[in-house]
Amino acid sequence: MSKLDRLGWVVCDWFEIEGYRFGVRSTSHAFGEWVRYGLEEYRVEGPEDEDQEPFWSVVVEDGSRGEGRVGKRFHIVYRGTWDVVRTLDVAAAARALLVEVESILFPLRDDAIFLEAGLVRSGDASVLVPHSMVPGLARAGRRAQRVNLQPPGTMAVAIDPDSGQLVPIRSRLRLPGDLDERLAQAFPPNGHDPRVFVEGATGVNAVLLYGGPVEESGIFEIPRAQALYELARSVRNLPQLGGRAIRGIARLLAGSRCVAASWRSTEQMLGTLAGLASHNDTERRTQGAREGT
């Protein structure tokens, strides 16, 4: 029995979007009802194979799993076995789940460049990281906060092709207009979550790729052409946008530091990110001071 199988799922519904059938299960009846209400237009019968696993799983700590458990009770959104977010605010978990479901439509859209990546923030610095780093950052929890890192709230970002800036992921799903109000009624938000969600046009100070000599530590500068090539491979709707996507990513990279790094532990990963963010924050402050003189 896997770790996820032991979490005590009480509800699971199945949906289909653009021919893709998927399940969402939860440890909370109330959250399951909210998902069902939000995605009602896409509901379908469950699979004939009862052993088929749902793609997304959501742990919601609403008190139904027992009061005797110790430690902080995180709401967790899983994609398969990957942690997308771990949060104390159920509203952040719900938002992350909806972006996950929205991602089914990314290959069909041409209103933005949809890139598999996460955005990390530290102070005023923003760093774009590979989406494969997001689960580790989600699990890092307090360790990330101790080095002043805000982990991503999503495993994908939207880029405006014309400006090269990150923009909010706009929903194309047919969702009820009162979905947020329904969630707040069932789970009053606590108003605090360290996750990074893109709320408006956002520049990127650095782009971090995984690579470089494994036996060495540190950050290695890489050519923008190499970064462009690597990021283009992670664009979900590259066939839809073609050269427009390449030019948009080039615009994003033009104002960003492009680096690669490797690590052997979560602590090394967090240290690398913190050092990168600190370097960019210092550079920006120095540049601002020069321009002010």
N, C-alpha and C positions, 0 to 999 in steps of 0.2 A: 504494500500500500504506500503510495507516494505521500509526501507532506501535504499536498493540496487535498488529497482524498480524506485526510483526517480532520479537516477544518469544519465539518458539519454543515454541508449545504442543505438548505431547506426549500429552495425554489430554483427552478431552471426553466427558461422560456427560449423558444427558437424563433429565428427571424430570417428573412431573405431579402437581400438588396442586390439588384443587378445580377441576379443569378447566383449570388454567393450566400450560402446558408450557414448560419452560425448560431451558437448558443451563448446565453449570458446566465450565469448562475450566481447566487448570492447566499450568504448566511443569514440574511434578514428578509422576513416576509414583507416588511414595509418598503424596503429598497427594491425588492423584486417587483412589487406592485407599481412603484414609480417607473421602473424600466419598462414594464409592460404597457403602462399608460403612454409613455413617451414614444415608444416604437410600435404602437398598436397597428399602424398602417402596414407594417412589415412582418407581422406575426404569421407564422406558419405552424403546421403540425411538426411535432418532434420527429427525429429520425427513427427509422425502423430498427436500426441497430442501437439497442439500449446502452451499449458500452461506448458509443461515440462520445468523445469528450467535447464540451463547449469550449469555444476559443477564448472567451473572457470570463473571468471569475472575480467576484468582488466580496471581500470581507468587510462587513459593516458592524462595528461595535456599538450596537444599540441596547446592550444589556441583556439580550436574549441568550448569550453564550455563557452566562454564569457570572456572578459577582465576585467569586472567590479567586479569580485569576489575578496574578501580580504583574506589575510593569505597566507601561503605557499601552493603551489599547488603540492601535493604529487601524484606520480604514485602509485597505490595500486593494488596488486594482492590479490584477494579473492578466497579462497576455500570454496564454499558455502557462509556462512556469516562470516567466519573467515578471518582475515587479515593475509596473509602470510608475506608480506612486505609492508612498506610504505617508499618510497624513492624519492629523487629528481633526481635520475639518471635512465632514462628509461632502460638503459642497465642492471642494477641490477634487475629491475622488469622483464625484458625478461628472464634473466638467472633463476630467481626464478620460473617463469612459466614453463620453459622447464624441470626443475628438478621435478616439480609437475607432468607434463605429463609423464616423465621418470618413476615416481614411479609406474605406472601401470605395468611395467615389473619387478619390484623388486621381487615379489613372485616366479618368474620363473628363477631367476638368482642365480649362485653359485660362482661368482667371488669376492664377498665381502659380509660382513654381513650388511644388510640394516636395520637400526634401526630408529624407529620413535622417533626423538629427535632433539633438536637444540643445537648449539654451541654458547656460549656467551664468549666474550673475554673482559678482562680488563687489560690493560698493557700487561704484559707477561703471565698472567694467563688465562687458558681456562677452562670453566665450561660447562659440559654437562647437559642439562635441559630437562624435559619432553616436548614433542611436543605441549602439550596443553598450555604451557606457551608462545609459540611463538606469538600468536595473541596479547596478552597483552603487550609483549615487543615491537611488531611492533607499537602498538598504543601509547606507552609511549613516543616515539620520543625524544624531547629535554630533558625530565626528565631523560631518560636513559643516554644521553650524559653528563648531568651535574654530574652524579656519575661515569663517566668514563667507561660506559658499551657500548660495541658494540653488538647489538642484532643479532640474527641468520638471515641468508639469506635464509635458507631452513628449512623445517619441518622434514627432514630426514638426516641422516648421513650414510656414508659408513665406515666400519671398516675392516681392513685387518685381516683375521683370524689368520695369522701366527705371526704378530707382536703386535696385539692389538692396533695399532695406527689408527687414522682416516685418510682416504685417499680421494682424490677427487672422486666424483661420475662420472664415465665414462658413456657416452651416448651409448646406444644400439639402439636408434631410428634411422631410416633412414632419415637423415636430409641433406639438400643441403650444400655443402661445403662452399658456400659464404653467409651463413645465417648471420653471424656477420657483414660482410661488408654491407649487405642489410640494417640491422638495423641502422648502423652508418650513412648511406646515408640518411635515413629517419629521424633519431633522433640523431644528434651529441651528443655523451656522454659528460657529464660535468666533468668526471674524479674524482668525489668525492662521496663516499657512505660509511656510517659507518657499513653496514651490514657485517657479517662474512660469508665468503665462504671458504671452505677448499681447499687450493691451492696445498698442498703437504702433505707428512706424518706429522701428528700432534699428539702430546701427549695430554692427558687430565689430568689436575691437580686435578679436583674435579668432582664428579657426584652428582647432587642434585636431590632428589626425593621429591614429595609433600607428606607430612604426618606429624606425630607428634601431640602432644596435641594442638588443635586449640586455647585453651584459653591461651596458653603460646607462647611467641615469642622467637626467637633464632634458632640456628642451632643445630641439634641433630645428633651425630655420630651414624651410623648404621653398622651392620656387613656386610662385603663384600658379604657373602652368600645371605643376604637379597637383596642387591643391584643387585646381579647377577640374582636372581629370578625375580625381578621386570623388569629389562631390557630385559630379555629373552622373556617376555610376549609381548614386543613391537618389536620383530624382525620380519620383513615382510617375510623373506624367511627361517624361522626356519626349516620347513619340508625339504627344499632342502639341508641344511647344517647339520642339526642334531647336533651331538656332537661337530663338528668343530666350530659351532657358539658359543656354550657354552664355549669352551676353548678359543676362541678368545675374548669373552667378559671378561672372567676371566683374561686374559692378560692385557686388558685395565684397569680393576679395580685394578690390582696388584700395579700399580703405582699411583693410584688416591685416594684422600680422599673421602669417601662415607658418605653422610649426607642426612638428611631429614629436612624439615621445612614446616611451614604453615604460611599463611598470610591472612589478611582480606581486603587489599587494594593494589593498584598498588604501592604506595609509600613503603609499607612494603615489597612487593616482590622485588623492586629495592634495598632497603636497605639490604635485606637478601643476594642478589646476590653480591652487592658491598662489603659487609663485608666478604663473603666467598672468593671472588677473592682477596681481600686485604690480608686476612689471608694466602692464598696460596702463594701470591707474597712475603710476608714477610718471610715465611718459606723457600722459595727457595733462597732468598737473604742471609738469615742467613746460610743455608747449604753451599752456594757457598763461603761465607766468611770463614767458618770453613775449607772447603777443600783447601782454598788458604793459610791457615796458616800452 
